[in-house]
């Protein structure tokens, strides 16, 4: 009896094979999610490629041929409100509920980890499919025509492609210069902060607290006038922004470097000093190289964050050739009063940041084994 209770409450220890029922539960949940997501996209693609002229329903909501992009918006609305979309969403909901019920009912009866994993994963995918389908049904109940016209009217972007490319280039340039300058400054500040002398630590700590404790948007606006009037330096707003980004990133990078340096075992420093190295030599040749290896992933994360923070240069006056992605969207919106430019800008940021986020994960995974070697753990 006791062993039966233990088997009921504790997860099995065997990885083991799967079985038809949990595998079917997994397949049902996956099918529900794929149907809700890819099925809806396929319907949208079908209407976009083969859609005809403006329907009576689109004309009734004031989508006329005289309005630029009205035909594309009409196809989006027709796809959302089509009988095919209705069937796809309700079938996805039914399959999702079925996967959820089957997974919950069968989970505790499975005798291997693989079977339990398939059962619970199928239930989770079913829940996600139900949520996605319910959200799309909710969108249908509102005014999808207005949303599509203001945020998905991509014909309004004609003539702005080169400006978007310029904005993407400037965004990456601002972030890259700010990150490189911030890393150099941050390493110097980190070495000062870990000094045993309070006179050395205090200025560095004050700098770090100031730039971490004040908003970046305030630093940009105030820093521009500081360079212009306070220091009498005739720098462009774009160059000032790069300097401010480097100064701000340096404060955050210094804390990353400090944590990395202090995570290195004291024996590394003591061993280097016992070989006759000075304190700075030990830092340079023994401690900092190991710390740099550890801080690469968080510094790359800071770079991703900085790419998004470049949008804050909106407070500065920029030439057309100096616009970043967000300012390109603002200019397009002011010209057309259509928010599709902001949708395109969001896609542009994702096109830049998602590969970097993936790269961060890959680098962190590859460095993990190296970190084990640094710490001396088995």
C-alpha positions in Angstrom: 0.0 0.0 0.0 2.8 2.4 0.9 4.6 1.8 -2.3 1.4 2.4 -4.3 0.9 5.7 -2.5 4.5 6.7 -3.2 4.2 5.8 -6.9 1.0 7.9 -7.0 2.5 11.1 -5.5 6.1 11.0 -6.7 7.3 11.3 -10.3 8.8 8.2 -11.7 12.5 7.9 -11.9 12.7 6.1 -15.2 13.0 8.1 -18.5 11.5 5.2 -20.3 9.6 5.0 -23.6 6.4 6.8 -24.5 3.0 5.2 -25.2 0.2 5.8 -27.8 -2.1 7.7 -25.5 0.3 10.4 -24.1 1.8 10.7 -27.6 -1.7 11.3 -29.0 -2.3 13.9 -26.3 0.9 15.7 -27.3 -0.1 15.6 -31.0 -3.6 16.9 -30.3 -2.3 19.8 -28.3 0.3 20.6 -31.0 -2.3 20.3 -33.7 -4.6 22.7 -31.9 -1.9 25.4 -31.5 -0.7 25.0 -35.1 -4.3 25.2 -36.4 -5.0 28.4 -34.4 -1.7 30.1 -35.4 -0.7 28.8 -38.8 -4.3 28.2 -39.9 -5.1 31.9 -39.3 -2.0 33.0 -41.1 -2.8 30.8 -44.0 -6.3 32.3 -44.3 -4.8 35.8 -44.2 -2.3 34.8 -46.9 -5.1 33.3 -49.1 -7.2 36.4 -48.9 -4.1 38.7 -49.5 -3.2 36.7 -52.7 -6.6 35.8 -54.1 -8.9 38.5 -52.5 -11.1 40.4 -54.9 -12.4 43.9 -55.0 -13.8 45.8 -52.0 -16.7 44.0 -50.5 -20.0 45.6 -49.5 -19.0 45.1 -45.8 -15.8 47.0 -46.3 -17.6 49.8 -48.1 -20.1 49.9 -45.2 -17.3 50.7 -42.8 -16.0 53.5 -45.1 -13.2 51.6 -46.8 -13.4 53.2 -50.2 -11.1 52.9 -53.3 -10.1 56.5 -52.8 -8.4 55.6 -49.5 -4.8 54.4 -50.0 -4.4 50.8 -48.8 -8.1 50.2 -48.3 -8.1 47.1 -50.5 -5.4 45.4 -48.4 -7.1 46.4 -45.2 -10.4 44.9 -46.6 -8.7 41.6 -47.3 -7.4 41.5 -43.7 -10.8 42.2 -42.3 -12.5 39.7 -44.6 -10.0 37.0 -43.6 -10.6 37.6 -39.9 -14.4 37.5 -40.2 -14.5 34.7 -42.8 -16.4 31.4 -42.1 -13.1 29.5 -42.6 -11.5 31.5 -39.8 -14.5 30.8 -37.6 -14.2 27.1 -38.2 -10.4 27.1 -37.7 -10.7 28.9 -34.3 -13.5 26.8 -32.9 -11.9 23.5 -34.0 -8.6 24.7 -32.4 -10.5 25.4 -29.2 -12.2 22.0 -29.2 -8.8 20.2 -29.8 -7.2 22.3 -27.1 -9.8 21.5 -24.6 -9.6 17.8 -25.6 -5.8 17.8 -25.1 -6.1 19.6 -21.8 -8.6 17.1 -20.4 -6.7 14.1 -21.7 -3.4 15.3 -20.4 -4.7 16.1 -16.9 -6.6 12.8 -16.7 -3.7 10.7 -17.9 -0.8 12.5 -16.2 -0.6 10.6 -12.9 -1.3 7.2 -14.4 1.8 7.3 -16.5 4.8 5.2 -15.3 7.7 6.9 -17.0 8.9 10.5 -17.2 8.6 10.5 -21.0 5.0 9.5 -20.8 4.2 12.2 -18.2 6.2 14.8 -20.1 4.2 14.1 -23.3 0.9 14.2 -21.4 1.5 17.5 -19.6 3.1 19.1 -22.7 0.0 18.2 -24.7 -2.2 19.8 -22.0 -0.1 23.0 -22.0 -0.2 23.3 -25.8 -3.9 22.8 -25.6 -4.2 25.7 -23.1 -2.1 27.9 -25.4 -4.2 27.1 -28.4 -7.4 27.9 -26.5 -6.0 31.2 -25.4 -4.8 32.2 -28.8 -8.1 31.2 -30.5 -10.1 33.0 -27.8 -8.0 36.2 -28.3 -8.6 36.1 -32.1 -12.4 35.7 -31.5 -12.2 38.6 -29.1 -10.5 40.7 -31.8 -13.3 39.8 -34.2 -15.9 41.1 -31.8 -14.4 44.6 -31.8 -13.5 46.8 -34.8 -10.8 44.9 -36.7 -11.4 47.3 -39.7 -10.2 50.3 -37.7 -7.3 48.5 -36.1 -6.2 47.1 -39.5 -6.5 50.5 -41.2 -4.4 52.3 -38.6 -1.8 49.6 -37.8 -1.7 47.2 -40.7 -2.0 49.4 -43.7 1.4 48.6 -45.2 0.7 50.4 -48.5 1.2 53.6 -46.6 4.9 52.7 -46.2 5.7 53.2 -49.9 8.5 55.6 -50.4 9.9 55.1 -46.9 12.0 51.9 -47.4 15.3 53.7 -47.8 14.5 55.9 -44.8 13.8 52.8 -42.7 17.2 51.3 -43.8 18.9 54.6 -42.7 17.0 54.4 -39.4 18.1 50.8 -38.8 21.8 51.7 -39.6 21.7 54.7 -37.2 20.1 52.6 -34.5 22.8 49.9 -34.7 25.5 52.6 -34.9 24.3 54.4 -31.8 24.0 51.2 -29.8 27.4 49.8 -31.0 29.4 52.9 -30.2 27.6 53.3 -26.9 28.3 49.7 -26.0 31.9 49.7 -27.0 32.6 52.9 -25.1 30.6 51.7 -22.2 32.5 48.5 -21.9 35.9 50.3 -21.9 34.6 52.8 -19.3 32.9 50.1 -17.3 36.0 48.0 -16.9 37.9 51.0 -15.7 35.2 51.9 -13.2 35.0 48.3 -12.0 38.7 48.3 -11.2 38.3 51.6 -9.3 35.3 50.4 -7.4 37.0 47.3 -6.0 40.0 49.3 -4.8 40.7 49.1 -1.1 41.2 52.9 -1.0 38.0 54.8 -0.2 39.4 57.9 -2.0 39.6 55.8 -5.2 36.2 54.1 -4.8 34.1 57.2 -3.9 34.3 59.1 -7.2 33.7 55.9 -9.2 30.8 54.9 -7.0 29.3 58.5 -7.3 29.5 58.3 -11.1 27.9 54.9 -11.2 25.1 55.9 -8.8 24.4 59.1 -10.7 24.0 57.5 -14.2 22.1 54.5 -12.8 19.9 56.8 -10.7 18.8 59.3 -13.3 16.6 58.6 -16.4 18.5 58.2 -19.6 16.1 60.6 -21.4 17.1 63.3 -18.9 20.8 62.5 -19.4 20.3 62.9 -23.2 18.4 66.2 -23.0 20.6 67.8 -20.3 23.8 66.4 -21.7 23.2 68.0 -25.1 23.0 71.5 -23.6 25.9 70.7 -21.2 28.1 70.1 -24.2 26.7 73.0 -26.2 26.7 75.7 -23.5 28.6 74.4 -20.5 31.6 73.1 -22.4 31.1 75.2 -25.6 31.6 72.0 -27.7 29.7 72.3 -31.1 28.8 68.7 -31.4 25.8 67.4 -33.4 22.9 65.9 -31.5 23.8 62.5 -32.9 27.3 62.6 -31.6 26.2 63.8 -28.2 23.8 60.9 -28.1 26.6 58.4 -28.7 28.6 59.9 -25.9 25.7 59.9 -23.5 24.9 56.3 -24.4 28.5 55.3 -23.7 28.6 57.2 -20.4 25.3 55.5 -19.3 26.3 52.1 -20.4 29.6 52.4 -18.6 27.8 52.7 -15.3 25.8 49.5 -15.8 28.8 47.7 -17.4 30.9 48.5 -14.4 28.6 46.6 -12.1 28.6 43.7 -14.5 32.4 43.7 -14.5 32.6 44.2 -10.7 30.4 41.2 -10.1 32.5 39.2 -12.6 35.8 40.1 -11.0 34.6 39.4 -7.5 33.2 36.0 -8.6 36.7 34.8 -9.3 38.1 32.9 -6.4 40.6 34.7 -4.2 43.1 31.9 -4.9 43.5 33.2 -8.4 44.7 36.6 -7.1 46.9 35.0 -4.4 48.5 32.7 -6.9 49.3 35.5 -9.3 50.7 37.6 -6.4 52.8 34.7 -5.2 54.4 34.6 -8.7 55.7 38.1 -8.2 53.0 40.0 -10.0 51.8 43.4 -8.7 48.1 43.9 -7.9 47.4 45.5 -11.3 49.4 42.8 -13.1 47.4 40.1 -11.3 44.2 41.8 -12.3 45.3 42.2 -15.9 46.8 38.8 -16.6 44.9 36.5 -14.1 41.6 37.9 -12.9 40.2 40.1 -15.6 40.6 37.6 -18.5 38.6 35.1 -16.5 36.0 37.7 -15.5 35.6 38.9 -19.1 34.7 35.3 -20.0 31.9 35.3 -17.4 30.4 38.7 -18.2 30.1 38.3 -22.0 26.4 37.1 -21.9 25.2 40.0 -19.6 27.1 42.5 -21.6 25.5 41.2 -24.8 22.1 41.6 -23.0 23.0 45.2 -22.2 23.7 45.7 -25.9 20.2 44.4 -26.8 18.7 46.8 -24.2 20.7 49.7 -25.5 19.4 49.1 -29.0 15.9 49.7 -27.8 17.0 52.7 -25.6 18.3 54.5 -28.7 14.7 55.5 -29.4 15.1 58.0 -26.5 17.0 60.3 -28.8 13.5 61.5 -29.8 14.2 64.4 -27.3 17.0 65.7 -29.5 16.7 67.4 -32.9 18.1 65.2 -35.6 18.8 65.6 -39.3 16.8 63.4 -41.6 20.0 61.4 -42.3 20.5 60.8 -38.6 17.0 59.5 -37.7 16.8 56.2 -35.8 14.1 53.6 -36.3 11.6 55.2 -33.9 12.1 58.7 -35.3 11.5 57.4 -38.8 8.2 56.0 -37.6 7.3 59.4 -36.0 8.1 61.2 -39.2 6.1 58.8 -41.3 3.2 59.1 -38.8 3.3 62.9 -39.0 3.2 62.7 -42.8 0.3 60.3 -43.1 -1.4 60.1 -39.7 -1.2 56.3 -39.9 0.3 54.2 -37.1 1.5 51.4 -39.5 4.9 53.1 -39.3 5.1 52.1 -35.7 4.2 48.5 -36.5 7.0 48.5 -39.1 9.4 50.0 -36.6 8.5 47.3 -34.1 9.3 44.7 -36.7 12.6 46.4 -37.5 13.6 46.3 -33.8 12.7 42.6 -33.7 14.7 41.9 -36.8 17.8 43.4 -35.1 17.3 42.2 -31.5 16.0 38.6 -32.0 19.2 37.3 -33.7 21.2 39.0 -30.9 19.1 37.4 -28.2 19.6 34.1 -29.9 23.3 34.7 -30.1 23.4 35.6 -26.3 21.8 32.2 -25.6 24.2 30.3 -27.8 27.3 32.1 -26.3 26.0 31.6 -22.8 25.6 27.9 -23.4 29.0 27.5 -25.0 30.7 29.4 -22.2 29.0 27.4 -19.5 31.5 24.6 -19.8 34.3 27.0 -19.8 33.1 28.6 -16.6 33.2 25.2 -14.9 36.8 24.9 -15.8 37.5 28.4 -14.4 36.0 27.6 -11.0 37.8 24.3 -10.8 34.6 22.4 -10.2 34.5 18.9 -11.5 
